[in-house]
């Protein structure tokens, strides 16, 4: 790790995208104990695209509610403030990167599919563990490799060198990143998450999805994303940028307390839900 090198290169990407004002206002309302569902609904309905996507998602098989939800306020009452914020964060981030340079579109689509697969995997694993904040762990899975997209878009020359090294030596992307940049996508992702003022839990998961024991009190969440990442690679959902399988962290596995026999049904559910999630996310990247 070369902190000076990280600072120098990150200095080139001062134009990293910021989250839209609507989402920042939503976050402000979610964090305020004085806010009502009506207050939150008023802000969301001012944005027609967010409104349409939220209603589409809440009525999709992702949730499977028996009756159709027709109003934003109804969605908020059903899902809760935190869930709404996390779901809208997903669409906001997707939009940010879909509007960028079209070069390398296929590669970004593969990476996005991997991230989306990891998000679905985290959701499924969370369900097995009866984790109570499913939307939050879904978003964590979606963002775990956000640093790779930043590298691809803002450090294209360095990213090409990383890809060439992976191709030549058949190594993990994190190994190639350390060799070329002196840091990894996990550190870049942490920096971006902090820039966006995302919750501390998300920052820690992004930073430590390859080493959950370093995530401190968020080790369980980091372990969920860690396992989801590996399972996603195992069944070839998208591409994480290399052809290697990272080692499963023994401490992470012990933290989750899953059985080996759980893996097959988890993978089956992952693959089925990955198809369903196309109901609200498409290849815009």
N, C-alpha and C positions, 0 to 999 in steps of 0.2 A: 504494500500500500504506500503510495507516494502522495501525501496530502497536498504538497505544493503543486504537483502536477494536476491533481484534481481541481484545485482552485483555479489554476491557469486555464485549463481547458473549459471548465464550467463557465469561466468568464466570457467565453465566446457565445454562450447561449443565454444571454440576458433577456432575449426575446422569447424565453419559454412561455408557453401560453398560461393565462390566468383563467380561473373559473368565471363563468358569466355572473353578472350582477344578480340575476334572478336566483341563482343557486346560493350565492352569499347571503341574500336576504332570507332565503328559506332556512339556512343554517342558523342565522341570527334568531329567527322565530323559534326554531326547534330548541335552541339553548335557553330561551327565556321561559321561566315558569309562568309568566303572565299571559303567554300566547294561547289562543284557542284554536280549535279545528277550523273555525270560520276564518280566522286571521290567516292561517296557512293556506286555506283553499283560495282565498282572495288573491294571494300572490301567484299561486300556481296557475289559476285560470286566466291571469293576465298574459300568460305565455301559451299560445294555442298549441305549439308543438309539444311542449312538456305535458300539457293536459291530455292531448291525444295519446301520447306514448304511455303515460301513467295508466289511463283507462284501458288501453290495449293490454298492458302487462297484467293489471290486476284481474282482468277477465280471461287471462290465458291459462293453460294447463300448469304453468309454473306454480300457481296457487290452487287452482281447482275449486274455487268457490261454487256452491250449487246454484246460486242466483246471480244474475248479471248485475254488476255495479255500474251505475250510470252517472254518478256525480263524483267530483273530486273530494268533496266533503265526506261522502260515503266511503271512499277509498281510505281516507285519513282515519276515520273512526274504526274501520276494520283492521288496518295495518299498524297504526300508531305513528307518531311523529318521526321516530328514528328510522323506521323502515322506509317511510316516504323519502326522507333525506337521502338514504343510501341508494335507493332506486333511481332517484333523479340525479345523483352523483354519477351513476353508471352512464346514463344517457348524455349528461353534460360532457364527460370525458370522451365518450365515443365521438361526439360532435367535434370536439377540439381537434382531434387527430385526423378525423375524416376530411377536414377542410384544408389539410396541408399538402405539401408537394406530392404529386401523384407518382413520382419516380419510385421504383421499388414497390409498387402497389401489391403485387402478388406476394412478396416476402412479408409485407405488413399484414396481409390477409391471413397468411399462415400463422404468424405470431399472434394475431388477434384471436384466431380460432383456438390456439393453444391456451391463451389467457382465459377465453370464454369457457373452454373445457375444464380448466382448473377451477374456475368460479363455480361451475356446475358440480364438479367433484367435491369441492369444499362444502357446498350446500348439502350434497348427499351424505357425506361423512358426518357433517354437523347433525343431520337428521338421525343418523344411527346413534350418535352420542347424546341425543336430546339436548343439543346446544340451543339456547333460547333466543339467539339473535342471528337467525339464518340469513337475513338480508345483508347484515354486516360482514359475515364470513364470506358470502357470495362476492361482495365488493372487494374484499381483501384478496380473494383468488383472482379476480379480474385485474387487479392492479399490481399483482406480485412482480410482473416483468415490465412494468411501465418504463423502467430505466432503459430497457432495450430499445423501445420505440424512440425515446429521447436520443439515444446514441445514433440510431439509424437516421433520424431526421436532421439532427443538429451537428453530428460528427461523422458525416458520410465517408470521408477518407479513412478515418480511423476504423470505422465499422467495416469497411471493405478489407482492411488489413486483418481484422479479427476473423472475418469470414474466410479469408484465404488461409489463415493459420489453422482454423478448424478443419478445413478441407485437406490441408497438407498433412496434418498430424493426427486427425481424428480424435480431438480432445474436447473436453467440456468447454462451453462458452465462457464460464467464469475463469477458467485457466487461461484462455486466449485473451480475455479482457485484462487480466492482471499483467500478462506479458506485453500487450500493446499499450494499454492506458495507465496501468499501475493501480487500477481500482476496478470495481465490478458494477454491473447494472443494479445490484441491490443498493449500493451506495448512492448511485444517481437517482434511483427511485425514492430513496429516503429523502434526499435533498428536495425533490419535486414535491413530495407529500408534505414536507415541512413548509415549503413555499406556499402551498395551497392551504395551510393551516388545518390539515386533516386531523382527525382524532389521534391521540397518542398511540392507541391500540393499532390503528392502520399503519402508522409510521413504523412501529416495531415489527409488524408482520412483514411488511415490504422489505425492511432492512435485513431481516433474519430468516427468510423463508428457506434458505439453504442451511441454516444453523439454528434451529428452534431453541436450543438451550440458552442462547444468548438473548432471547426475547424477554427474559425476566418473568414478570407476572403474566405475560401474554404467551407463555410457552405453549399452552394448549391450542390457541388459535394459530400460532405459527406452525405447530405440528400438523394441524388439519390441512393447511395450505401446502406444506411440505409433502405430505402424502398424496394430496390431490395432484400436485405437479408431477410426481413420479408416475402415478397411475395414468395420467393424461398422456405422458410420453410412452408408457407401456402399450397403450392401445392406439397410438398414432393419431391423436386428435390434434390437428395443426402441427406446428413445429416450434420448438423452443430455440431454434437457431443452430443446433448441433445434432449429432446422431448418437450421442452417448447417454447412458442412463446414470443419473446421479445416485450415489449410495444412499440408502435409507438410513437416517439417523436413528441409532438404537434407542437413545433417550426419548426421541420424539415418538417412536413406536410404543415404548413402554408408557409414555404419558397418555396416549390415546386409549390404551387398554382394549384394543380391538383384537379379534381372533383372526388367524389366517383364513379361516372358513368364511369370514365376513367379506373378504376382498372380492370374490367372484360376484356376489349379488350387488355390491357397491359399484363395481365396474359396469355391470349390466344396466343398472339404474342411471349411471352417468351417461352412458351412450344413448339411452332413450331420451333423457332430459336434454342432452345436447341438441338433438334434433328438434325438440319442442321449443327450445329457447330462440330458434330462428323466427318465432312469431313476433318478436319485438326488436331483434337485432339483425341487421343485414350487412352485407359486405359494402360498406361505404368507404372503408379505409383504403 
